[in-house]
């Protein structure tokens, strides 16, 4: 006989021994389980429905759906939703912050305006420079670095300057050069010590306490040694090891591109008196020239290491300028220009062209241009050779040596010719 059990057809088996009862002895186990689950849902669902109806009735009686705020506060137990919260005070505080930001912006604009405004003589007469006004200069690219310039100029007049020389250097390298002058007091190390005497300072590392290390990876000169892989800089590796620095430009080398200072000075005996070292380092070339009674100024940038401070503490003169700037020397004044480790094969040819002509401007007739271990990739050598030879200088020394499989070293000693007016 067929019967329905929870929607499925099943067979009911009758007990042939008692056919009068007509009762089924068993149903399929899955059907019995579903019947039990259905009864369980009804038992649990009933109280939930009853509880929900009671809750809705209570909310309705309390007046929640009638938007009665007093009743709502009484029901929730909140006496005053705005207690202790002063909207007017918050509004005043926001206004104060906005006014302060506006004041800072006006202060910056005012400082720059005061700096670039022409300054007249207080006597009303023409100045000793032959002009009625003095115009302070500022790099044209400063307008492209507004955010950094605002940070650089955010200081209190007459107070201490921020320790932000690295920000100033970044602006200079980005073309904001010259930077506007500042009217604040420069910070120095709180434990600054008296420098070593000149007879010691040339070949002795300075005292760590005389450098502000806050913007460097290292915190002392020992950290800057070549064998420290975490020294934080990659240019002029080994420049802070004075024992090795002593060997440069004075000892014989197997490489033809290494010129000795004594050999170079012998070409123009007694004529080399002042010069410019354009490169990166700690002033070793300048120190050697000083031992030969030649006064040389060294350009320097603090490329992740205190090159400027080290040069000065050795008793030499660092010139904090970039490649972007016209050299601050008069025409035909320098006896020698030396460059090493800075103008290499990365440089744009047009930029190099401007630099070489500026060097030619300050180098006197008969002066020497010493290109020291310039390197580039082999395929670019002809282009760079043309750049160095275009000025038609006399060649005293010219040497090319392989640096690696694809790179070439070039050293040259060139003399500027006299030019008729």
Secondary structure, 3 states (H helix, E strand, C coil): CEEEECCEEEECCCCHHHCCCCCCCCCCHHHHHHHHHHHHHHHHHHHHHHHHHHHHHHHHHHCHHHCCHHHHHHHHCCCCCCCCCCHHHHHHHHHHHHHHHHHHHHHHHHHHHHHHCCEECCCCCCCCCCCCEECCCCCHHHHHHHHHHHHHCCCCCCCECCCCHHHHHHHHHCCCCCCCCCCCECCCCCCCCCCCCHHHHCCCCCCHHHCCCCCCCCCCCHHHCCCCCCCCCCCCCCCCCHHHHCCCCCCCCCCCCCCCHHHHHHHCCCCCCEEEEEECCCCHHHHHHHHCCCEEEEECCCCCCCHHHHHHHCCCCEECCCCCCCCCCCCCCEEEEEEECCCCCCCCHHHHHHHHHHHHHHEEEEEEEEEEEEEEEHHHHHHHHHHHHCCCCEEEEEEEEECCCCEEEEEEEEECCCCCC
